[in-house]
Amino acid sequence: MRKTKIVVTLGPATEAPQMIESLITKGVNVFRLNFSHGTHAIHEANIRNIRAASEKLGKEVAILQDISGPKVRIGKIKGALQLKKGDRLVLVKEKSGDTPNELDLSYPQIIDMVNIGDEIYFADGTIRSLVVDKEPDRLILRILVGGSLTSHKGVNFPHTKLMIPAITPKDEEDLRFGAGHDVDIVALSFVQTAEDIRMAKKILAEVQADPTIVAKIETGHAIENLDAILSESHAVMVARGDLGAEFGVTKVPRIQKHVLKRANEMNKPSITATQMLTSMKENPFPTRAEVSDIANAVYDGTDAVMLSDETAIGKYPLQAVEVLHDAIKDAEKEYPWYKEFKPLDKYDAVARAAVQLAEDLKKEALVAFTTSGYSVQVLSRYRPKENIYAVSHSLKTHRKLSLLWGVHPLFVMPPLNNPTKLLYAFVKKLLDEGRITLEKRYIVTMGDYTGKSGSNNLIRLLDKEGMESVLGYEF
């Protein structure tokens, strides 16, 4: 089975219920809802259709809410502004009219934060400028790299520390909406510090929501504060679009490797995103470079790869998912299994020992009983060649596991205080449903008191003799 997970973005090309079912059948693990576009009514319908398709097909998938964040954009332009190297451009706090080459910003207070000598990029970094003068209400720019600039294009400030809230009023409203509809994962855009994560947690705690929080790494300041951000968040996304705009596209592969390496070391699941198969928006086949890009993300240790426009508005969304699946499967034929890390805690050490046993004894799979998902996450961290099966005690946890590398959620079971009773119920259920035979062999991790988060401290070898022994208990 494929280890690396697939995240796809829903949009006009894929929102139909039948298309959602087809995407799940093709192997999609997580559906992304992009809150930079669409209304709450559209997102509510998508959530309802995803849950219905998941139930119909008997396969749980996760829903990821990607909030907009404080994306800085220019205002409205009449037509297109043609800029050449050496041209003068002015950014103002408030436009006085239709003055040529004078633009306003979605966050006018940023003008106070920028200094002479700073660079400012437009339209994903394709147009570049230098601040040559500053007045109280405006910045005077000289164009370094020209191009055609149209309304509402994004603006990047690669060398300026922007003191603007990471969560806008719209984001806060969207977070509360997502919590009310029980989304599983929330991605925070333009994170710069760990405080941004804490702010989101506070808002979600007010509405008794506890989704997996993914920090999107897409700014220079996020790279500077990477370890602190990773420590505070539950997972991370390498958002390569704005990273390319800030650093230049030639630096993105190195940054990607660095972020994924630190995420693996700190036991944080990761997503690699942006332009994985961008040519398939218009074509039924990928480029060789795109397939190589997918493979390199897999080898770099990403937990998941994500499609954006390819499935949101592309002409060939199902084919894109098929290509992604096939490229991952082939890359995993040469995967560097059994990674070595220093255990982060005693439960991590138990997981490491279980993976080592699986490698030494050639068991067919690892099974973890988990309440919060942590016990499975630490198994996944060591990248065993064997499949990891998860038995959780809550549907919420069950869905969140869809993001974790190599983890296959089995089913939800009620917690039992006695681990032997739990193991008996597990084996009996699998045998009764014909999912296994007594000849199968597993390594099981569980806690001596089940139902408690992060408490797996037991390893059990479960082969024919072990299963017969468990089934021999009378309760």
LUMFI-498266 format. One line per 8 residues: number of its first residue (from 1); their letters; for each residue x, y negated, z of C-alpha. Coordinates in steps of 0.05 Angstrom, whole numbers, plus 5000, padded with zeros to 4 digits. Layout:
NUM = A = X:Y:Z; ...
***
This chain:
1 = MRKTKIVV = 5000:5000:5000; 5021:4928:4987; 5054:4896:5047; 5057:4822:5028; 4989:4790:5032; 4951:4749:4980; 4917:4682:4994; 4874:4651:4940
9 = TLGPATEA = 4839:4583:4936; 4765:4582:4920; 4740:4530:4871; 4693:4521:4812; 4725:4580:4776; 4715:4630:4833; 4657:4607:4878; 4605:4654:4849
17 = PQMIESLI = 4587:4712:4897; 4605:4764:4844; 4673:4732:4832; 4687:4732:4907; 4671:4807:4909; 4717:4819:4849; 4774:4780:4883; 4767:4822:4946
25 = TKGVNVFR = 4767:4885:4904; 4831:4861:4869; 4865:4856:4937; 4855:4786:4963; 4867:4782:5039; 4853:4709:5054; 4808:4657:5021; 4830:4585:5025
33 = LNFSHGTH = 4779:4529:5026; 4812:4463:5006; 4778:4407:5045; 4811:4354:5002; 4756:4372:4953; 4683:4391:4959; 4628:4376:5008; 4611:4410:5073
41 = AIHEANIR = 4550:4440:5038; 4595:4472:4985; 4644:4499:5038; 4586:4526:5079; 4560:4564:5019; 4630:4592:5005; 4638:4615:5077; 4570:4649:5074
49 = NIRAASEK = 4587:4683:5008; 4655:4707:5032; 4626:4738:5095; 4570:4771:5055; 4619:4800:5004; 4665:4824:5059; 4608:4860:5094; 4582:4890:5030
57 = LGKEVAIL = 4650:4918:5010; 4669:4940:5081; 4734:4900:5079; 4748:4843:5127; 4782:4782:5098; 4802:4717:5132; 4779:4647:5115; 4831:4592:5116
65 = QDISGPKV = 4809:4520:5123; 4861:4473:5093; 4847:4402:5119; 4868:4341:5079; 4915:4305:5127; 4940:4234:5118; 4958:4240:5044; 4982:4171:5022
73 = RIGKIKGA = 4953:4149:4955; 4952:4087:4913; 4886:4052:4899; 4848:4044:4835; 4883:4025:4770; 4850:4003:4706; 4870:4055:4655; 4943:4076:4664
81 = LQLKKGDR = 5003:4035:4685; 5063:4047:4640; 5127:4038:4681; 5198:4036:4653; 5265:4037:4688; 5280:3968:4716; 5207:3945:4719; 5181:3908:4780
89 = LVLVKEKS = 5124:3939:4821; 5091:3909:4882; 5056:3946:4938; 5008:3901:4978; 4966:3910:5040; 4906:3880:5004; 4897:3866:4930; 4877:3795:4912
97 = GDTPNELD = 4852:3813:4842; 4873:3852:4781; 4945:3829:4782; 4987:3872:4736; 5038:3917:4771; 5006:3903:4840; 4980:3964:4878; 4948:3976:4945
105 = LSYPQIID = 4954:4038:4989; 4906:4083:5027; 4946:4067:5090; 4965:3993:5083; 5000:3993:5151; 5056:4035:5120; 5084:3972:5089; 5107:3950:5158
113 = MVNIGDEI = 5145:4016:5167; 5186:4013:5102; 5253:3979:5098; 5293:3948:5041; 5335:4004:5010; 5283:4058:5021; 5259:4098:4961; 5185:4108:4945
121 = YFADGTIR = 5160:4163:4898; 5094:4167:4860; 5056:4223:4825; 5091:4283:4858; 5159:4250:4852; 5157:4241:4776; 5160:4165:4783; 5213:4137:4831
129 = SLVVDKEP = 5227:4068:4857; 5272:4029:4905; 5250:3976:4955; 5290:3914:4937; 5252:3862:4979; 5200:3858:5034; 5150:3806:5055; 5099:3809:5112
137 = DRLILRIL = 5044:3836:5069; 5081:3867:5010; 5139:3909:4984; 5177:3892:4921; 5200:3954:4883; 5247:3966:4825; 5230:4027:4782; 5286:4078:4779
145 = VGGSLTSH = 5250:4132:4739; 5189:4110:4699; 5126:4143:4675; 5051:4135:4668; 5016:4120:4734; 4940:4128:4743; 4891:4116:4799; 4896:4150:4867
153 = KGVNFPHT = 4962:4186:4854; 5001:4210:4915; 5058:4170:4945; 5119:4199:4981; 5167:4163:5028; 5226:4211:5032; 5270:4167:5077; 5217:4132:5119
161 = KLMIPAIT = 5189:4157:5184; 5115:4145:5178; 5080:4131:5244; 5010:4149:5221; 4963:4200:5254; 4970:4270:5227; 4895:4281:5236; 4849:4230:5204
169 = PKDEEDLR = 4776:4218:5225; 4756:4260:5165; 4802:4316:5188; 4772:4314:5257; 4702:4320:5228; 4726:4377:5183; 4758:4413:5241; 4693:4411:5280
177 = FGAGHDVD = 4655:4435:5219; 4704:4494:5210; 4699:4512:5283; 4623:4512:5278; 4628:4561:5221; 4679:4606:5254; 4737:4598:5205; 4795:4644:5222
185 = IVALSFVQ = 4855:4601:5202; 4867:4526:5198; 4923:4495:5157; 4946:4426:5179; 4973:4381:5123; 5033:4334:5128; 5055:4357:5197; 5114:4317:5222
193 = TAEDIRMA = 5122:4336:5295; 5098:4388:5346; 5052:4334:5374; 5011:4339:5310; 4997:4412:5326; 4979:4396:5398; 4930:4343:5374; 4894:4394:5330
201 = KKILAEVQ = 4892:4445:5387; 4861:4393:5433; 4805:4378:5383; 4792:4452:5372; 4793:4467:5446; 4738:4415:5457; 4692:4458:5414; 4717:4524:5443
209 = ADPTIVAK = 4752:4545:5378; 4818:4582:5374; 4836:4595:5301; 4906:4611:5277; 4939:4544:5264; 4986:4540:5204; 5034:4481:5200; 5044:4460:5128
217 = IETGHAIE = 5117:4441:5118; 5118:4388:5064; 5158:4328:5091; 5230:4314:5108; 5211:4300:5181; 5178:4368:5185; 5244:4400:5165; 5281:4359:5218
225 = NLDAILSE = 5231:4382:5271; 5222:4452:5244; 5238:4493:5306; 5193:4450:5351; 5136:4455:5300; 5145:4530:5295; 5144:4537:5370; 5078:4501:5376
233 = SHAVMVAR = 5042:4529:5315; 5018:4600:5302; 5042:4605:5230; 5075:4563:5176; 5065:4547:5102; 5121:4527:5055; 5082:4474:5015; 5130:4467:4957
241 = GDLGAEFG = 5093:4412:4919; 5107:4354:4966; 5173:4384:4988; 5195:4380:4915; 5171:4307:4912; 5210:4289:4976; 5274:4328:4965; 5276:4341:4890
249 = VTKVPRIQ = 5257:4408:4859; 5328:4434:4858; 5331:4435:4934; 5265:4471:4945; 5291:4543:4938; 5342:4531:4993; 5291:4497:5038; 5242:4555:5026
257 = KHVLKRAN = 5294:4606:5048; 5311:4565:5110; 5238:4557:5132; 5221:4630:5120; 5284:4653:5156; 5268:4612:5218; 5196:4634:5216; 5217:4708:5215
265 = EMNKPSIT = 5267:4696:5272; 5214:4660:5314; 5160:4712:5299; 5114:4664:5261; 5075:4689:5200; 5089:4650:5136; 5056:4631:5071; 5093:4610:5008
273 = ATQMLTSM = 5051:4563:4965; 5047:4519:4903; 5056:4537:4830; 5067:4612:4840; 5032:4625:4773; 5015:4556:4748; 5020:4575:4674; 4962:4623:4685
281 = KENPFPTR = 4915:4564:4693; 4914:4564:4617; 4945:4630:4596; 4928:4703:4611; 5001:4721:4622; 5055:4692:4669; 5124:4668:4652; 5184:4711:4672
289 = AEVSDIAN = 5207:4654:4717; 5141:4656:4755; 5146:4730:4767; 5218:4722:4791; 5194:4666:4838; 5142:4713:4869; 5194:4767:4878; 5243:4719:4911
297 = AVYDGTDA = 5189:4696:4960; 5177:4769:4978; 5252:4782:4988; 5257:4717:5029; 5210:4749:5080; 5144:4712:5068; 5082:4744:5098; 5037:4719:5043
305 = VMLSDETA = 5038:4684:4976; 4984:4634:4956; 4949:4615:4892; 4919:4545:4886; 4896:4517:4819; 4906:4585:4788; 4843:4611:4821; 4807:4546:4839
313 = IGKYPLQA = 4802:4518:4768; 4843:4564:4724; 4816:4603:4664; 4843:4670:4687; 4835:4677:4763; 4826:4753:4765; 4885:4764:4720; 4927:4718:4764
321 = VEVLHDAI = 4911:4760:4825; 4927:4824:4787; 4995:4795:4766; 5010:4773:4837; 4992:4842:4864; 5034:4878:4813; 5094:4831:4821; 5092:4840:4897
329 = KDAEKEYP = 5086:4916:4892; 5145:4921:4845; 5188:4874:4887; 5173:4916:4949; 5205:4977:4916; 5272:4944:4933; 5250:4912:4998; 5301:4904:5055
337 = WYKEFKPL = 5263:4944:5108; 5276:4947:5183; 5301:4877:5196; 5342:4863:5258; 5323:4808:5307; 5336:4795:5379; 5271:4811:5417; 5235:4749:5442
345 = DKYDAVAR = 5203:4783:5503; 5192:4852:5533; 5132:4867:5488; 5173:4848:5428; 5226:4897:5452; 5173:4952:5457; 5153:4938:5385; 5225:4940:5362
353 = AAVQLAED = 5234:5008:5395; 5170:5034:5362; 5195:5012:5293; 5262:5045:5307; 5227:5110:5326; 5185:5106:5262; 5248:5100:5221; 5285:5156:5257
361 = LKKEALVA = 5227:5205:5260; 5197:5190:5192; 5127:5181:5220; 5073:5164:5170; 5049:5100:5204; 5049:5056:5265; 4984:5042:5302; 4975:4984:5350
369 = FTTSGYSV = 4917:4970:5396; 4912:4895:5403; 4868:4843:5436; 4899:4778:5411; 4938:4805:5352; 5006:4793:5383; 5022:4867:5392; 5014:4877:5317
377 = QVLSRYRP = 5051:4813:5299; 5114:4836:5334; 5112:4902:5297; 5104:4866:5231; 5164:4821:5248; 5212:4880:5241; 5186:4897:5171; 5179:4973:5178
385 = KENIYAVS = 5172:5015:5115; 5114:5051:5147; 5044:5022:5145; 5019:4986:5207; 4947:5000:5226; 4913:4954:5276; 4855:4970:5322; 4829:4906:5354
393 = HSLKTHRK = 4777:4893:5407; 4746:4832:5372; 4723:4816:5302; 4758:4748:5305; 4825:4781:5318; 4810:4833:5265; 4802:4779:5212; 4863:4739:5232
401 = LSLLWGVH = 4906:4802:5222; 4893:4795:5147; 4950:4745:5143; 5003:4790:5174; 5054:4826:5130; 5044:4901:5126; 4984:4902:5174; 4920:4938:5155
409 = PLFVMPPL = 4863:4926:5204; 4825:4991:5215; 4764:4976:5257; 4740:4941:5320; 4734:4983:5383; 4709:4961:5452; 4765:4956:5504; 4770:5012:5554
417 = NNPTKLLY = 4809:5004:5619; 4839:5074:5612; 4889:5080:5554; 4878:5155:5549; 4803:5144:5541; 4817:5093:5487; 4864:5140:5450; 4812:5196:5455
425 = AFVKKLLD = 4758:5151:5425; 4806:5129:5370; 4827:5199:5349; 4756:5226:5352; 4729:5169:5310; 4782:5180:5256; 4771:5255:5254; 4695:5249:5254
433 = EGRITLEK = 4698:5199:5196; 4747:5243:5158; 4800:5189:5155; 4855:5234:5181; 4872:5307:5194; 4909:5336:5253; 4971:5342:5208; 4980:5267:5206
441 = RYIVTMGD = 5034:5236:5249; 5033:5167:5282; 5070:5124:5332; 5021:5086:5375; 5034:5024:5417; 4985:5003:5471; 4981:4974:5541; 4972:5013:5606
449 = YTGKSGSN = 4914:4966:5618; 4876:4955:5553; 4838:4893:5534; 4891:4846:5561; 4926:4800:5511; 5000:4813:5498; 5008:4873:5543; 5030:4931:5499
457 = NLIRLLDK = 5082:4968:5540; 5071:5041:5520; 5095:5081:5460; 5059:5146:5444; 5080:5198:5392; 5015:5223:5362; 5023:5286:5320; 4982:5350:5318
465 = EGMESVLG = 5000:5371:5388; 4991:5301:5415; 4922:5294:5384; 4900:5362:5408; 4924:5343:5478; 4884:5278:5476; 4822:5313:5451; 4828:5364:5507
473 = YEF = 4813:5312:5560; 4743:5313:5589; 4711:5246:5605
***
